[in-house]
Every structure is written in structure tokens, then in C-alpha cells.
Amino acid sequence: MVNGTYLLFITLHSPKRVQVGSLGTIDIVAGEYCYVGSAMNGLRHRIKRHMSSEKKTRWHIDRLTLLADHMEAFVSLDPIHECVLADIAEKSGCTQAFKGFGSSDCRCRTHLFIVDNMSKQELLKASGTVPFLHEPAV
């Protein structure tokens, strides 16, 4: 099993209202978001789970992925902690979406960011991540 960190980009074409655990009800505006995550027991499985519509809601991000109109993922080839990746997102111009989203087990303010095209490109460049391939290359 491959472990690692990833960026999950989620696009919503319309605003949504959703209940997110201890965060309560949040209003999500239309746009593109970036979730910073890690998988210490199977990166491929974790990302495929995020992209599936057949799942029980377990994490904050599940509430958002079930509403997504489009998703794409990028993975880190070099070991990097998800909190460092969240810091890179902020320094790349991404805006914090909701305090405490996806970061209940660390000291980060959030692991969910609002992105525009410029901040997304800067984040991808600064993070050194590469596109996640759904199926292994043959």
C-alpha cells in the first residue's frame, strides 16, 4: 500500500447548504475548492473513495464530495505532511473556506480552501503534486 498526501479539487456549480458534523450547517458557495488530505493506509483507495458516490459519510469532506459536480486529485510524490501542504495552499493564495473543516485532528485552521485558477496553478507548482491516475499505468 502506498501512503501519502493529496490535493482534492472539488467543483460545485451551485450553492449548497449542508450539515457537517460538529461544524453544524454550512452554506457553501458555488466555485472550486481544494481539500488537503493524507492516507496512511492506502492512498489510491482513499482517493477512489472520495470520488465515489457510494459511501457512508465518515469525514467532513464526504459531505462535500457527495455534492460535487466535478472532482480531480493530485498526489505528492515526495513525503510531505498534510499540514505542510495546507500551509503551502495558504501561501499560494488559496482562501480558507471553513474554520476546522478537515482539521479536527491537527492544529491547522482548515484543510479546505477556496481556489481560483491562479491560486490553483500556484499550489500545484509549489506542492510538486502530480495528477492522480484512476487506474495504474500499464
Contacts in CASP RR format, 6 or more apart in sequence:
PFRMAT RR
TARGET T0000
AUTHOR 0000-0000-0000
METHOD contacts of the structure
MODEL  1
MVNGTYLLFITLHSPKRVQVGSLGTIDIVAGEYCYVGSAMNGLRHRIKRH
MSSEKKTRWHIDRLTLLADHMEAFVSLDPIHECVLADIAEKSGCTQAFKG
FGSSDCRCRTHLFIVDNMSKQELLKASGTVPFLHEPAV
1 41 0 8 1.000
1 42 0 8 1.000
1 43 0 8 1.000
1 45 0 8 1.000
2 42 0 8 1.000
2 43 0 8 1.000
2 44 0 8 1.000
3 38 0 8 1.000
3 39 0 8 1.000
3 40 0 8 1.000
3 41 0 8 1.000
3 42 0 8 1.000
3 43 0 8 1.000
4 38 0 8 1.000
4 39 0 8 1.000
4 40 0 8 1.000
4 42 0 8 1.000
4 43 0 8 1.000
4 75 0 8 1.000
4 76 0 8 1.000
4 79 0 8 1.000
5 36 0 8 1.000
5 37 0 8 1.000
5 38 0 8 1.000
5 39 0 8 1.000
5 75 0 8 1.000
5 76 0 8 1.000
5 80 0 8 1.000
5 81 0 8 1.000
5 82 0 8 1.000
5 85 0 8 1.000
6 36 0 8 1.000
6 37 0 8 1.000
6 38 0 8 1.000
6 39 0 8 1.000
6 43 0 8 1.000
6 46 0 8 1.000
6 47 0 8 1.000
6 73 0 8 1.000
6 74 0 8 1.000
6 75 0 8 1.000
6 76 0 8 1.000
6 129 0 8 1.000
6 132 0 8 1.000
7 34 0 8 1.000
7 35 0 8 1.000
7 36 0 8 1.000
7 37 0 8 1.000
7 73 0 8 1.000
7 74 0 8 1.000
7 75 0 8 1.000
7 85 0 8 1.000
7 89 0 8 1.000
7 123 0 8 1.000
7 124 0 8 1.000
7 127 0 8 1.000
7 129 0 8 1.000
8 34 0 8 1.000
8 35 0 8 1.000
8 37 0 8 1.000
8 47 0 8 1.000
8 50 0 8 1.000
8 61 0 8 1.000
8 65 0 8 1.000
8 71 0 8 1.000
8 72 0 8 1.000
8 73 0 8 1.000
9 32 0 8 1.000
9 33 0 8 1.000
9 34 0 8 1.000
9 71 0 8 1.000
9 72 0 8 1.000
9 73 0 8 1.000
9 74 0 8 1.000
9 115 0 8 1.000
9 120 0 8 1.000
10 32 0 8 1.000
10 33 0 8 1.000
10 34 0 8 1.000
10 35 0 8 1.000
10 64 0 8 1.000
10 65 0 8 1.000
10 68 0 8 1.000
10 70 0 8 1.000
10 71 0 8 1.000
11 31 0 8 1.000
11 32 0 8 1.000
11 33 0 8 1.000
11 68 0 8 1.000
11 69 0 8 1.000
11 70 0 8 1.000
11 71 0 8 1.000
12 28 0 8 1.000
12 29 0 8 1.000
12 30 0 8 1.000
12 31 0 8 1.000
12 32 0 8 1.000
12 33 0 8 1.000
12 64 0 8 1.000
12 67 0 8 1.000
12 68 0 8 1.000
12 69 0 8 1.000
13 30 0 8 1.000
13 31 0 8 1.000
13 69 0 8 1.000
14 30 0 8 1.000
15 27 0 8 1.000
15 28 0 8 1.000
15 29 0 8 1.000
15 30 0 8 1.000
16 27 0 8 1.000
16 28 0 8 1.000
16 67 0 8 1.000
17 25 0 8 1.000
17 26 0 8 1.000
17 27 0 8 1.000
17 28 0 8 1.000
18 25 0 8 1.000
18 26 0 8 1.000
18 28 0 8 1.000
18 63 0 8 1.000
18 64 0 8 1.000
18 67 0 8 1.000
19 25 0 8 1.000
19 63 0 8 1.000
20 26 0 8 1.000
20 60 0 8 1.000
20 63 0 8 1.000
20 64 0 8 1.000
20 98 0 8 1.000
20 101 0 8 1.000
21 60 0 8 1.000
21 63 0 8 1.000
22 104 0 8 1.000
23 60 0 8 1.000
23 98 0 8 1.000
23 100 0 8 1.000
23 101 0 8 1.000
26 98 0 8 1.000
28 64 0 8 1.000
28 67 0 8 1.000
28 97 0 8 1.000
29 114 0 8 1.000
31 114 0 8 1.000
32 114 0 8 1.000
32 115 0 8 1.000
32 116 0 8 1.000
32 120 0 8 1.000
33 64 0 8 1.000
33 97 0 8 1.000
33 112 0 8 1.000
33 113 0 8 1.000
33 114 0 8 1.000
33 115 0 8 1.000
34 89 0 8 1.000
34 94 0 8 1.000
34 112 0 8 1.000
34 113 0 8 1.000
34 114 0 8 1.000
34 115 0 8 1.000
34 120 0 8 1.000
34 123 0 8 1.000
35 61 0 8 1.000
35 64 0 8 1.000
35 102 0 8 1.000
35 111 0 8 1.000
35 112 0 8 1.000
35 113 0 8 1.000
36 82 0 8 1.000
36 85 0 8 1.000
36 86 0 8 1.000
36 89 0 8 1.000
36 111 0 8 1.000
36 112 0 8 1.000
36 113 0 8 1.000
37 82 0 8 1.000
37 85 0 8 1.000
37 111 0 8 1.000
38 81 0 8 1.000
38 82 0 8 1.000
39 45 0 8 1.000
39 46 0 8 1.000
39 47 0 8 1.000
43 75 0 8 1.000
47 73 0 8 1.000
47 75 0 8 1.000
47 132 0 8 1.000
48 134 0 8 1.000
49 55 0 8 1.000
50 61 0 8 1.000
50 62 0 8 1.000
50 65 0 8 1.000
50 71 0 8 1.000
50 73 0 8 1.000
51 65 0 8 1.000
51 71 0 8 1.000
51 73 0 8 1.000
51 134 0 8 1.000
53 66 0 8 1.000
55 62 0 8 1.000
55 66 0 8 1.000
56 62 0 8 1.000
57 63 0 8 1.000
57 66 0 8 1.000
59 102 0 8 1.000
60 101 0 8 1.000
60 102 0 8 1.000
60 104 0 8 1.000
60 112 0 8 1.000
61 101 0 8 1.000
61 102 0 8 1.000
61 112 0 8 1.000
64 112 0 8 1.000
65 71 0 8 1.000
72 131 0 8 1.000
72 132 0 8 1.000
73 131 0 8 1.000
73 132 0 8 1.000
74 124 0 8 1.000
74 127 0 8 1.000
74 129 0 8 1.000
74 130 0 8 1.000
74 131 0 8 1.000
74 132 0 8 1.000
75 129 0 8 1.000
75 130 0 8 1.000
75 132 0 8 1.000
76 85 0 8 1.000
76 127 0 8 1.000
76 128 0 8 1.000
76 129 0 8 1.000
77 128 0 8 1.000
77 129 0 8 1.000
77 130 0 8 1.000
78 128 0 8 1.000
80 127 0 8 1.000
82 106 0 8 1.000
82 111 0 8 1.000
83 106 0 8 1.000
83 107 0 8 1.000
83 108 0 8 1.000
85 127 0 8 1.000
86 103 0 8 1.000
86 108 0 8 1.000
86 110 0 8 1.000
86 111 0 8 1.000
86 113 0 8 1.000
87 108 0 8 1.000
88 123 0 8 1.000
88 126 0 8 1.000
88 127 0 8 1.000
89 113 0 8 1.000
89 123 0 8 1.000
89 127 0 8 1.000
90 96 0 8 1.000
90 113 0 8 1.000
91 126 0 8 1.000
92 119 0 8 1.000
92 122 0 8 1.000
92 123 0 8 1.000
92 126 0 8 1.000
92 127 0 8 1.000
93 118 0 8 1.000
93 119 0 8 1.000
93 122 0 8 1.000
93 123 0 8 1.000
94 113 0 8 1.000
94 114 0 8 1.000
94 115 0 8 1.000
94 119 0 8 1.000
94 120 0 8 1.000
94 123 0 8 1.000
95 113 0 8 1.000
95 114 0 8 1.000
95 115 0 8 1.000
95 119 0 8 1.000
96 109 0 8 1.000
96 110 0 8 1.000
96 112 0 8 1.000
96 113 0 8 1.000
96 114 0 8 1.000
97 110 0 8 1.000
97 112 0 8 1.000
97 113 0 8 1.000
97 114 0 8 1.000
98 110 0 8 1.000
98 112 0 8 1.000
99 109 0 8 1.000
99 110 0 8 1.000
100 108 0 8 1.000
100 109 0 8 1.000
100 110 0 8 1.000
100 111 0 8 1.000
101 110 0 8 1.000
101 111 0 8 1.000
101 112 0 8 1.000
102 110 0 8 1.000
102 111 0 8 1.000
102 112 0 8 1.000
103 109 0 8 1.000
103 110 0 8 1.000
103 111 0 8 1.000
113 119 0 8 1.000
115 123 0 8 1.000
END
